[in-house]
Amino acid sequence: MLKKLFKMIWDLFWYVTIAALLILGIPRLVTMLYAAPRTYALDDAPTAPAAVVFGAGLYRDGTPTPVLRDRVATAAQLYFAGKVEKILMSGDNRFVDYNEPAAMFNYAVELGVPAEDIVLDYAGRRTYDTCYRAGAIFGLDDVILVTQKFHLPRAVFLCNQMGTHAVGVDADRRYYLRRSRLIWNIRETPATLVALVEAWVTKPLPVLGNFEPIFPSDDTVRSE
């Protein structure tokens, strides 16, 4: 009797494990397949009006982490190569002592990007929010997304699902520790499942505000 019960529990464990792997793994596979033909090396990237850079954390002194510096530096290279006209720096600024967009701006200016060609999005708290606001607030319908390879599939998928034509350029400019890459990819798996649910089902509204198009047009009229 105990042997049969143990077998039932063991079988159930494996069924649940396989189901969980499928539920988490399929969305990741879907976004990777979707983004693959839309992802480019920097030199091969098409032109677009703007690049979008996603926040990636700050040190305690408010300076960008290496991952974030790589994203900003890659966007700067796109700018200098004439691939984009403007750079949208989107990050988190919910707290007085934590300002990702400002840190990104300062680093880009240090690299030589003119301040007037950098636009700051202070409410890019998540990838979903950044993609949503790129179109709804900043009027962008064609962009190059700049982030690392582990994050590009979700970012490219989300922006395109929200009506902004987006391709990606990877910002992997250095060797990242294997432990870090493992953690990032583990986190990305459930985050991708959430992204699919939000893009197709719940469609939550992020923090919005006034329409502030990066490329204003005299005949453009949008409601707030």
C-alpha positions as CSV (number, residue, x, y, z in Angstrom):
1,M,0.0,0.0,0.0
2,L,2.8,2.4,1.0
3,K,4.7,1.5,-2.1
4,K,1.7,2.3,-4.4
5,L,1.1,5.6,-2.6
6,F,4.8,6.5,-2.9
7,K,4.6,5.7,-6.7
8,M,1.5,7.9,-7.1
9,I,3.2,10.8,-5.3
10,W,6.4,10.4,-7.4
11,D,4.4,10.3,-10.6
12,L,2.4,13.3,-9.6
13,F,5.6,15.2,-8.8
14,W,7.0,14.5,-12.3
15,Y,3.7,15.5,-14.0
16,V,3.7,18.8,-12.1
17,T,7.3,19.4,-12.8
18,I,6.9,18.7,-16.6
19,A,3.8,20.9,-16.7
20,A,5.6,23.8,-14.9
21,L,8.6,23.5,-17.3
22,L,6.3,23.7,-20.3
23,I,4.3,26.6,-18.9
24,L,7.4,28.6,-18.2
25,G,9.5,27.4,-21.1
26,I,7.1,27.8,-24.1
27,P,6.7,31.5,-23.7
28,R,10.5,31.9,-23.6
29,L,10.8,29.9,-26.7
30,V,8.0,31.8,-28.5
31,T,9.7,35.2,-27.8
32,M,13.1,33.9,-28.8
33,L,11.8,32.7,-32.1
34,Y,9.9,35.9,-32.6
35,A,12.9,38.1,-31.8
36,A,15.6,36.2,-33.7
37,P,14.9,37.7,-37.2
38,R,14.5,41.1,-35.6
39,T,17.8,41.1,-33.7
40,Y,20.9,42.6,-35.2
41,A,24.6,43.2,-34.5
42,L,25.3,46.9,-34.2
43,D,27.0,47.2,-37.6
44,D,24.1,45.5,-39.4
45,A,21.3,47.3,-37.6
46,P,18.8,49.2,-39.8
47,T,18.1,52.9,-39.2
48,A,15.3,54.1,-37.0
49,P,14.2,57.5,-35.6
50,A,15.2,56.5,-32.1
51,A,16.9,54.0,-29.9
52,V,15.3,52.9,-26.6
53,V,17.6,52.0,-23.7
54,F,16.2,50.0,-20.8
55,G,17.4,50.7,-17.2
56,A,19.5,48.0,-15.5
57,G,20.4,49.2,-12.0
58,L,22.7,51.6,-10.3
59,Y,25.4,51.4,-7.7
60,R,24.9,53.0,-4.3
61,D,26.6,56.1,-5.5
62,G,24.1,56.5,-8.3
63,T,26.4,55.5,-11.1
64,P,25.3,52.9,-13.8
65,T,26.2,49.3,-13.3
66,P,28.4,47.7,-16.0
67,V,25.3,46.2,-17.7
68,L,23.7,49.6,-17.9
69,R,26.9,51.3,-19.1
70,D,27.1,48.7,-21.9
71,R,23.5,49.5,-23.0
72,V,24.2,53.3,-23.0
73,A,27.5,52.8,-24.8
74,T,25.8,50.7,-27.5
75,A,23.1,53.3,-28.0
76,A,25.8,55.9,-28.3
77,Q,27.5,53.9,-31.0
78,L,24.2,53.7,-32.9
79,Y,23.9,57.4,-32.7
80,F,27.4,58.1,-33.8
81,A,26.9,55.7,-36.7
82,G,23.9,57.6,-37.9
83,K,21.5,54.7,-37.2
84,V,19.3,56.8,-34.9
85,E,18.6,60.5,-34.4
86,K,17.5,60.4,-30.7
87,I,18.0,58.2,-27.7
88,L,15.2,57.5,-25.2
89,M,16.6,56.6,-21.8
90,S,13.9,54.8,-19.9
91,G,14.3,53.7,-16.3
92,D,13.1,53.9,-12.7
93,N,12.9,57.1,-10.7
94,R,10.4,56.2,-8.0
95,F,12.7,57.3,-5.2
96,V,14.6,60.5,-4.6
97,D,17.9,58.8,-4.3
98,Y,17.4,56.4,-7.3
99,N,17.4,58.0,-10.8
100,E,18.3,55.6,-13.6
101,P,17.4,58.0,-16.5
102,A,19.6,60.8,-15.1
103,A,22.5,58.4,-14.6
104,M,22.1,57.1,-18.1
105,F,21.9,60.7,-19.4
106,N,25.1,61.7,-17.7
107,Y,27.0,58.7,-19.0
108,A,25.8,59.2,-22.6
109,V,26.9,62.9,-22.4
110,E,30.3,61.8,-21.1
111,L,30.5,59.6,-24.2
112,G,29.8,62.6,-26.5
113,V,26.1,62.3,-27.2
114,P,24.6,65.8,-27.4
115,A,22.3,66.5,-24.5
116,E,19.6,67.8,-26.9
117,D,19.3,64.4,-28.6
118,I,18.7,62.5,-25.4
119,V,15.1,62.1,-24.0
120,L,14.4,60.8,-20.5
121,D,11.6,58.6,-19.5
122,Y,11.4,58.6,-15.7
123,A,8.6,56.0,-15.5
124,G,10.2,53.1,-17.3
125,R,9.9,50.9,-14.2
126,R,9.5,47.7,-16.2
127,T,10.0,46.5,-19.8
128,Y,6.2,46.6,-20.3
129,D,6.0,50.2,-19.1
130,T,8.9,51.3,-21.3
131,C,7.4,49.7,-24.4
132,Y,3.9,51.1,-23.7
133,R,5.2,54.6,-23.0
134,A,7.5,54.7,-26.0
135,G,4.4,54.9,-28.2
136,A,1.7,56.3,-25.9
137,I,3.8,59.1,-24.4
138,F,6.7,59.7,-26.7
139,G,5.0,59.0,-30.1
140,L,7.5,56.5,-31.3
141,D,6.3,53.9,-33.9
142,D,9.7,52.7,-35.1
143,V,12.6,52.1,-32.7
144,I,15.8,50.1,-32.1
145,L,15.8,48.5,-28.6
146,V,19.2,48.3,-26.8
147,T,19.7,45.7,-24.1
148,Q,21.5,42.4,-23.5
149,K,20.8,39.2,-25.4
150,F,19.0,37.6,-22.4
151,H,16.5,40.5,-22.3
152,L,16.0,41.3,-26.0
153,P,13.4,38.6,-26.9
154,R,11.0,39.9,-24.3
155,A,11.6,43.5,-25.1
156,V,11.3,43.1,-28.9
157,F,8.1,41.0,-28.4
158,L,6.4,43.4,-26.1
159,C,7.1,46.6,-28.1
160,N,5.9,45.0,-31.3
161,Q,2.8,43.7,-29.6
162,M,2.0,47.2,-28.4
163,G,2.1,48.7,-31.9
164,T,5.7,50.0,-32.0
165,H,7.8,48.5,-34.7
166,A,10.9,47.4,-32.9
167,V,14.1,45.6,-33.7
168,G,16.9,44.8,-31.2
169,V,20.6,45.4,-31.0
170,D,22.4,43.4,-28.3
171,A,24.6,45.3,-25.8
172,D,26.8,42.5,-24.8
173,R,30.0,44.4,-24.9
174,R,32.0,42.4,-22.3
175,Y,32.1,39.0,-20.6
176,Y,29.5,38.7,-17.9
177,L,30.1,36.3,-15.0
178,R,28.4,32.9,-15.6
179,R,26.6,33.2,-12.3
180,S,25.1,36.5,-13.3
181,R,24.0,35.2,-16.7
182,L,22.4,32.2,-15.0
183,I,20.5,34.4,-12.6
184,W,19.4,36.8,-15.4
185,N,18.1,33.9,-17.5
186,I,16.3,32.3,-14.6
187,R,14.5,35.6,-13.8
188,E,13.7,36.1,-17.5
189,T,11.7,32.8,-17.7
190,P,8.8,33.8,-15.4
191,A,9.0,37.4,-16.5
192,T,8.4,36.3,-20.1
193,L,5.3,34.4,-19.1
194,V,4.0,37.5,-17.3
195,A,4.8,39.5,-20.5
196,L,2.7,37.3,-22.7
197,V,-0.2,37.4,-20.2
198,E,0.0,41.2,-20.0
199,A,0.4,41.7,-23.7
200,W,-2.5,39.4,-24.7
201,V,-4.8,39.2,-21.7
202,T,-4.7,41.8,-18.9
203,K,-3.1,44.7,-20.8
204,P,-2.5,46.8,-17.7
205,L,-2.0,50.6,-17.9
206,P,1.4,51.8,-16.7
207,V,2.1,55.3,-15.3
208,L,1.1,57.7,-18.1
209,G,1.0,61.5,-18.4
210,N,0.9,64.2,-21.1
211,F,1.7,63.3,-24.7
212,E,5.3,64.5,-25.3
213,P,6.3,63.3,-28.8
214,I,10.0,63.1,-29.4
215,F,9.5,64.2,-33.0
216,P,6.6,66.7,-32.7
217,S,4.5,67.5,-35.8
218,D,2.3,70.6,-36.3
219,D,-0.6,68.5,-37.4
220,T,-0.4,65.9,-34.7
221,V,-3.1,66.1,-32.2
222,R,-3.3,63.6,-29.4
223,S,-5.4,63.5,-26.3
224,E,-3.7,63.1,-22.9
